[in-house]
Amino acid sequence: MSSKIDNLHLNYKIWLETSGNIGVFGDKKCELLKAIDETGSLNEAMKKLGLTYRKTWDNLRKIEQELGFPLIKPTRGGAEGGSTVLTVEAKIIIAAFEKFHQEYDSIIQNGFEAIIADLKQKIK
């Protein structure tokens, strides 16, 4: 009997949620903030990630409301257009998510590999 266990891989997401189990902030929103920081523009970040303006703007406002502080500081532009910069708090959240992944992704992957090895040994 051929096993398809070797075809399995680990996929997981982390996010912050309220005590009422409402998702507030996770890896995808972190990716958005990093794209804003890289491009200096909410519009450019959305284009880069294939996101729509209204939904993204609404999501950012909901996140800021739940966290209790702003994540971005948009400025309206003149001839050169506007820009968007991250707040100090947004940069702290990005750093926290990156630190989590640096410290725990390999631990989680190793745990998954141990489970697969155990399964392979028991399902011969």
Protein Blocks (a to p, Z undefined) as FASTA:
>chain_A
ZZfklmpccddddddddfkopafbdfklmmmmmmmmmnopaklmmmmnopafklmmmmmm
mmmmmnopafbdcdddffnopaddddfklmmmmmmmmmmmmmmmmmmmmmmmmmmmmmmm
mmZZ
